[in-house]
């Protein structure tokens, strides 16, 4: 089991769970399984996926106002 306590705040988890329409337990499971990812900054996201108009490999993604980006893979 991965430890996300230093990366994700509970408030962020709750906010993102509403965006992705998942409960928080399901989100943690997807993060542990690598189906969801969290990036500390937009630059880290761009390093992995590049700057594009659309991201076909992602089912959905969301940027928080603190700069973190959550992604859900297809």
N, C-alpha and C positions, 0 to 999 in steps of 0.2 A: 504494500500500500504506500503510495506516495504521500509525502507531507506537504500540504499546500498552505499551512498556517502562516508561513512567512511571505507568501506571494499573494494570497487572496484574503481580503477582509470579508467578514460575514455579510456586511451591508452590500458589498459588490456582488456576492454570490446571490443574494436575494433579488437585487435589481436585475441581474442578468437572467436569473431563472424566470422572471416575468417576461422578459424580452423573448427568450427562446421557448416560452410556455412549457417549462419543465419544472418539476419540484427540485428542491435543493439536493436531496439525496441522489436523484437521478443525475443531476449535473456533476456531483462529486464522483459518481461511478463512471461517467463518460470521461471526466478528466483523468481518472486513474487508468482507464483503458486506452487513453490516447486519442479518443474520438473528438474530444474538445481540447483546446489549447488556450493558454493565457500568455500574452506577451506584455512585458513591462512597458514597452514604448512602441510607437508607430514605426520607428526605425528597425526595431527587432522584427516586427511583422513584415516590413518591406524586405529585410534581409532574407527571410525565408520564402516569401511569395512574390516579391517584386511589386512594382507599381503598375496596376492594371485598372481598367474600367470595371471589369467583372472578374470574379475568381471562380472559375468553373469547378475547381477541386473542393470548394467550400459549400456547405449547405446554407450556412448563415454566418455572419460575424457582426460584432458590435463593439464600438469604441466608447469607453466611458470618458467622462469629463476630466478624469485624472490622467488620461493618456493610455491606460491599459486597454488592450484589445483581446476580446474573447472570440474564439472561432469554433465552429462545429463543422467537422468534415462530413462529406457525403458517405 
